[in-house]
Amino acid sequence: MAKEQGNSLAIEWVVGEQSVSHAITTAKSALNAQGFAHVFPQAKSAIPHGWIVVVKTAYKTVTGRVRTSYGCGFSQESARAAEQLAVSDLRAYSWGWKPEYGYDKVEVKRY
């Protein structure tokens, strides 16, 4: 996840790496190559096969600032279970977000 001043700017996800730490390094390098300086791992999974869902939202904080945030979820069970985990991840990283603000699914993939 590339972030600046509380906003999530870009996301990179990597699968099929030899380890979770190697996947994180690969994703960070890809975001750095795109010019993003502040990159942080937000979600990871050692599940070899399953579903990934990435959600994105834009909302106004109580101070009136517009924020963009992402959430990532992984599940062996279903895309719906991965979506629920993505929303939980979104809430964990974006304390000002509320469910009534809504979100869009930007990735729904089986890997």
C-alpha positions as YAML, in Angstrom:
chain: A
units: angstrom
residues:
- id: 1
  name: MET
  ca: [0.00, 0.00, 0.00]
- id: 2
  name: ALA
  ca: [1.35, 3.42, -0.94]
- id: 3
  name: LYS
  ca: [0.21, 6.13, 1.47]
- id: 4
  name: GLU
  ca: [0.69, 9.84, 1.99]
- id: 5
  name: GLN
  ca: [-0.82, 12.01, 4.71]
- id: 6
  name: GLY
  ca: [-3.40, 9.38, 5.62]
- id: 7
  name: ASN
  ca: [-4.51, 8.69, 2.06]
- id: 8
  name: SER
  ca: [-4.03, 5.37, 0.34]
- id: 9
  name: LEU
  ca: [-2.68, 6.15, -3.11]
- id: 10
  name: ALA
  ca: [-1.99, 2.79, -4.73]
- id: 11
  name: ILE
  ca: [-2.05, -0.90, -4.02]
- id: 12
  name: GLU
  ca: [0.07, -3.75, -5.35]
- id: 13
  name: TRP
  ca: [-0.60, -7.41, -4.71]
- id: 14
  name: VAL
  ca: [1.65, -10.36, -5.42]
- id: 15
  name: VAL
  ca: [0.92, -14.09, -5.37]
- id: 16
  name: GLY
  ca: [2.97, -17.21, -5.93]
- id: 17
  name: GLU
  ca: [6.10, -16.05, -4.15]
- id: 18
  name: GLN
  ca: [8.29, -18.38, -2.13]
- id: 19
  name: SER
  ca: [7.27, -16.69, 1.14]
- id: 20
  name: VAL
  ca: [5.06, -13.93, 2.47]
- id: 21
  name: SER
  ca: [8.10, -11.77, 3.24]
- id: 22
  name: HIS
  ca: [9.36, -12.17, -0.33]
- id: 23
  name: ALA
  ca: [5.93, -11.20, -1.69]
- id: 24
  name: ILE
  ca: [5.95, -8.07, 0.50]
- id: 25
  name: THR
  ca: [9.42, -7.13, -0.76]
- id: 26
  name: THR
  ca: [8.30, -7.66, -4.38]
- id: 27
  name: ALA
  ca: [5.17, -5.52, -3.90]
- id: 28
  name: LYS
  ca: [7.13, -2.74, -2.16]
- id: 29
  name: SER
  ca: [9.68, -2.70, -4.97]
- id: 30
  name: ALA
  ca: [6.92, -2.43, -7.58]
- id: 31
  name: LEU
  ca: [5.33, 0.53, -5.79]
- id: 32
  name: ASN
  ca: [8.73, 2.20, -5.32]
- id: 33
  name: ALA
  ca: [9.39, 1.78, -9.05]
- id: 34
  name: GLN
  ca: [6.12, 3.64, -9.71]
- id: 35
  name: GLY
  ca: [7.47, 6.58, -7.69]
- id: 36
  name: PHE
  ca: [5.76, 5.95, -4.36]
- id: 37
  name: ALA
  ca: [8.07, 6.58, -1.40]
- id: 38
  name: HIS
  ca: [5.85, 5.62, 1.54]
- id: 39
  name: VAL
  ca: [4.84, 1.98, 1.13]
- id: 40
  name: PHE
  ca: [3.60, -0.35, 3.84]
- id: 41
  name: PRO
  ca: [2.28, -3.91, 3.96]
- id: 42
  name: GLN
  ca: [-1.39, -3.86, 4.87]
- id: 43
  name: ALA
  ca: [-2.66, -7.38, 4.31]
- id: 44
  name: LYS
  ca: [-0.97, -10.70, 3.72]
- id: 45
  name: SER
  ca: [-1.86, -14.34, 3.54]
- id: 46
  name: ALA
  ca: [-0.06, -17.64, 3.35]
- id: 47
  name: ILE
  ca: [-3.13, -19.32, 1.83]
- id: 48
  name: PRO
  ca: [-1.78, -21.04, -1.31]
- id: 49
  name: HIS
  ca: [-5.10, -20.92, -3.22]
- id: 50
  name: GLY
  ca: [-8.27, -18.97, -2.62]
- id: 51
  name: TRP
  ca: [-9.97, -15.65, -3.21]
- id: 52
  name: ILE
  ca: [-8.64, -12.12, -2.87]
- id: 53
  name: VAL
  ca: [-10.98, -9.16, -2.67]
- id: 54
  name: VAL
  ca: [-9.76, -5.56, -2.58]
- id: 55
  name: VAL
  ca: [-12.21, -2.83, -1.63]
- id: 56
  name: LYS
  ca: [-11.75, 0.92, -2.02]
- id: 57
  name: THR
  ca: [-13.60, 3.85, -0.51]
- id: 58
  name: ALA
  ca: [-13.44, 7.62, -0.57]
- id: 59
  name: TYR
  ca: [-15.08, 9.54, 2.24]
- id: 60
  name: LYS
  ca: [-14.93, 12.82, 4.15]
- id: 61
  name: THR
  ca: [-13.55, 12.87, 7.66]
- id: 62
  name: VAL
  ca: [-15.22, 14.83, 10.45]
- id: 63
  name: THR
  ca: [-12.79, 17.67, 9.67]
- id: 64
  name: GLY
  ca: [-13.93, 17.70, 6.03]
- id: 65
  name: ARG
  ca: [-10.83, 16.11, 4.48]
- id: 66
  name: VAL
  ca: [-11.37, 13.60, 1.70]
- id: 67
  name: ARG
  ca: [-9.71, 10.25, 2.36]
- id: 68
  name: THR
  ca: [-9.15, 7.28, 0.09]
- id: 69
  name: SER
  ca: [-8.67, 3.90, 1.73]
- id: 70
  name: TYR
  ca: [-8.37, 0.26, 0.73]
- id: 71
  name: GLY
  ca: [-9.07, -3.04, 2.43]
- id: 72
  name: CYS
  ca: [-7.79, -6.48, 1.43]
- id: 73
  name: GLY
  ca: [-9.22, -9.87, 2.29]
- id: 74
  name: PHE
  ca: [-8.23, -13.45, 1.53]
- id: 75
  name: SER
  ca: [-10.30, -16.60, 1.91]
- id: 76
  name: GLN
  ca: [-10.13, -20.22, 0.86]
- id: 77
  name: GLU
  ca: [-13.92, -20.45, 1.20]
- id: 78
  name: SER
  ca: [-15.45, -17.83, -1.09]
- id: 79
  name: ALA
  ca: [-15.26, -14.38, -2.60]
- id: 80
  name: ARG
  ca: [-17.96, -13.26, -0.14]
- id: 81
  name: ALA
  ca: [-15.86, -14.38, 2.84]
- id: 82
  name: ALA
  ca: [-12.83, -12.57, 1.37]
- id: 83
  name: GLU
  ca: [-14.98, -9.44, 0.92]
- id: 84
  name: GLN
  ca: [-16.03, -9.53, 4.57]
- id: 85
  name: LEU
  ca: [-12.37, -9.76, 5.58]
- id: 86
  name: ALA
  ca: [-11.51, -6.90, 3.21]
- id: 87
  name: VAL
  ca: [-14.12, -4.69, 4.88]
- id: 88
  name: SER
  ca: [-12.73, -5.67, 8.29]
- id: 89
  name: ASP
  ca: [-9.23, -4.75, 7.06]
- id: 90
  name: LEU
  ca: [-10.56, -1.42, 5.75]
- id: 91
  name: ARG
  ca: [-12.04, -0.61, 9.16]
- id: 92
  name: ALA
  ca: [-8.80, -1.55, 10.92]
- id: 93
  name: TYR
  ca: [-6.74, 0.89, 8.84]
- id: 94
  name: SER
  ca: [-9.30, 3.66, 8.33]
- id: 95
  name: TRP
  ca: [-10.74, 4.53, 11.71]
- id: 96
  name: GLY
  ca: [-12.91, 7.33, 10.31]
- id: 97
  name: TRP
  ca: [-14.64, 5.08, 7.78]
- id: 98
  name: LYS
  ca: [-18.18, 3.93, 8.51]
- id: 99
  name: PRO
  ca: [-20.15, 1.24, 6.63]
- id: 100
  name: GLU
  ca: [-22.71, 3.81, 5.48]
- id: 101
  name: TYR
  ca: [-19.94, 5.48, 3.42]
- id: 102
  name: GLY
  ca: [-19.89, 2.40, 1.20]
- id: 103
  name: TYR
  ca: [-17.06, 0.93, -0.86]
- id: 104
  name: ASP
  ca: [-16.32, -0.44, -4.31]
- id: 105
  name: LYS
  ca: [-14.82, -3.83, -5.07]
- id: 106
  name: VAL
  ca: [-11.76, -3.10, -7.22]
- id: 107
  name: GLU
  ca: [-10.42, -6.67, -7.34]
- id: 108
  name: VAL
  ca: [-12.19, -10.00, -6.99]
- id: 109
  name: LYS
  ca: [-9.89, -12.79, -8.08]
- id: 110
  name: ARG
  ca: [-9.34, -16.44, -7.49]
- id: 111
  name: TYR
  ca: [-5.68, -17.41, -7.21]
...
